[in-house]
Each structure stands twice: as structure tokens, then as C-alpha cells.
């Protein structure tokens, strides 16, 4: 799964660095940090779905 995003990054980031970030490594690091923050916010928006038929009760026997 990680291969496809890495191929896209490898083939396109050179153009982004030259044309968007003015070939400045500091801007590239900042750009990566901003993308990581966007990814963090996106993962916080994922909701866990618990099926309604899932039994959440705990049955204890008292024995170890």
C-alpha cells in the first residue's frame, strides 16, 4: 500500500520543489510538516463504527 504514494512522491516532488517551493530545502521541510498536520487532522475525523449486533457484555466466571 505504501508503494503507490512513494512512487507518486518520487516522480512529482522534484517539479513541486523547483516550481512551487523555489528550490528551497527549508520550504520543502515546512511543506512536509504542513502535509503531516493535514494528515493528522484527517485521521482524527475517522469514526469507528461498532456493529449493532456486536455483544459488548462481559461474562465472568470468577475462576482464574
C-alpha positions as CSV (number, residue, x, y, z in Angstrom):
1,X,0.0,0.0,0.0
2,X,2.8,2.4,0.7
3,X,4.5,1.8,-2.7
4,X,2.0,3.8,-4.7
5,X,2.2,7.1,-2.6
6,X,6.0,6.8,-2.6
7,X,6.1,6.4,-6.4
8,X,3.9,9.5,-6.8
9,X,6.0,11.5,-4.4
10,X,9.3,10.5,-6.1
11,X,8.0,11.3,-9.6
12,X,6.3,14.6,-8.7
13,X,8.1,16.3,-5.8
14,X,11.1,17.4,-8.0
15,X,8.7,19.6,-10.0
16,X,7.0,20.9,-6.9
17,X,10.4,21.7,-5.4
18,X,11.5,23.6,-8.5
19,X,8.4,25.4,-9.5
20,X,6.4,25.9,-6.2
21,X,9.0,26.0,-3.5
22,X,11.7,27.9,-5.4
23,X,14.2,25.0,-4.9
24,X,14.5,25.9,-1.1
25,X,15.1,22.9,1.2
26,X,13.6,24.8,4.2
27,X,10.4,25.4,2.3
28,X,10.4,21.7,1.4
29,X,10.6,20.7,5.1
30,X,7.8,23.2,6.0
31,X,5.7,21.8,3.2
32,X,6.2,18.3,4.5
33,X,5.2,19.4,8.0
34,X,2.1,21.1,6.8
35,X,1.1,17.9,4.9
36,X,1.7,15.9,8.1
37,X,-0.6,18.2,10.1
38,X,-3.3,17.9,7.4
39,X,-2.9,14.1,7.6
40,X,-3.2,14.2,11.4
41,X,-6.5,16.2,11.2
42,X,-7.8,13.8,8.5
43,X,-7.1,10.8,10.7
44,X,-8.9,12.4,13.7
45,X,-12.0,12.7,11.6
46,X,-12.2,8.9,11.1
47,X,-15.1,7.5,13.1
48,X,-15.0,3.9,14.4
49,X,-18.2,2.0,13.5
50,X,-19.4,-0.6,16.0
51,X,-21.9,-3.0,14.6
52,X,-25.2,-3.0,16.4
53,X,-25.3,-6.9,16.8
54,X,-21.9,-7.0,18.5
55,X,-22.3,-8.2,22.1
56,X,-20.3,-5.9,24.4
57,X,-21.2,-7.6,27.7
58,X,-18.5,-9.3,29.7
59,X,-19.3,-12.6,31.2
60,X,-17.1,-13.5,34.1
61,X,-16.9,-16.9,35.7
62,X,-14.8,-15.8,38.7
63,X,-12.2,-18.5,38.1
64,X,-8.7,-17.8,37.1
